[in-house]
Amino acid sequence: MKENVNLNERSSASQKALILAHLKAGNSLTSVQALYMFGSARLAARIADIKKDGVEVKSEFVKLPNGKQVKRYFL
């Protein structure tokens, strides 16, 4: 698996912590929600970082009212 390389590690770590806390609180998260709530434009990368730390994150595709599908992450 290719390592996530981000020149702004501090921001990535902060986003990862916020996302993990959100998921641990029993919430789910989509990429659009992550962008608005945490300023994270790369939710899949943050989820990969969380999984790398040993946390089991589940996901499923959900259909939006406009017919598009997005991935929803949860614990």
C-alpha positions in Angstrom: 0.0 0.0 0.0 1.3 3.4 -1.0 2.2 5.6 2.0 0.1 8.8 2.4 2.5 11.7 1.9 1.3 15.1 2.9 3.5 18.1 3.2 1.1 19.5 5.9 1.4 16.7 8.4 0.1 18.8 11.3 -3.1 19.5 9.5 -3.5 15.9 8.5 -2.9 14.7 12.1 -5.4 17.2 13.4 -8.0 16.2 10.9 -7.4 12.5 11.6 -8.0 13.1 15.3 -11.2 15.1 14.7 -12.5 12.5 12.3 -11.7 9.6 14.6 -13.4 11.4 17.6 -16.4 12.0 15.4 -16.6 8.3 14.4 -16.0 7.1 18.0 -18.9 9.2 19.1 -21.1 6.9 17.0 -21.4 9.2 14.0 -20.9 8.4 10.3 -19.1 10.5 7.8 -19.0 11.1 4.0 -16.4 13.1 2.1 -18.7 16.1 1.7 -19.4 16.1 5.4 -15.7 15.8 6.2 -14.9 18.8 4.0 -17.5 21.0 5.6 -17.0 19.9 9.2 -13.2 19.4 9.4 -11.8 21.0 6.2 -10.6 17.6 5.0 -10.7 17.3 1.3 -9.1 13.8 1.4 -11.3 11.8 3.7 -10.2 8.5 2.2 -6.6 9.3 3.0 -7.5 10.2 6.6 -9.5 6.9 6.9 -6.4 5.0 5.6 -4.3 6.7 8.3 -6.8 5.7 11.0 -6.9 2.1 9.7 -3.1 2.0 9.7 -3.3 2.8 13.4 -5.3 -0.4 13.9 -8.8 1.0 14.0 -11.4 -1.0 12.1 -13.4 1.4 10.0 -16.4 0.1 8.1 -17.9 1.7 5.0 -20.8 1.4 2.7 -22.1 3.2 -0.4 -25.2 5.4 0.1 -27.3 6.9 -2.6 -27.9 10.7 -2.4 -31.3 12.3 -3.3 -29.7 13.4 -6.6 -28.9 9.8 -7.5 -25.2 9.9 -6.9 -23.4 7.5 -4.6 -20.9 8.3 -1.9 -19.1 6.2 0.6 -20.1 6.6 4.2 -17.6 5.6 6.9 -18.5 4.4 10.4 -17.1 2.3 13.3 
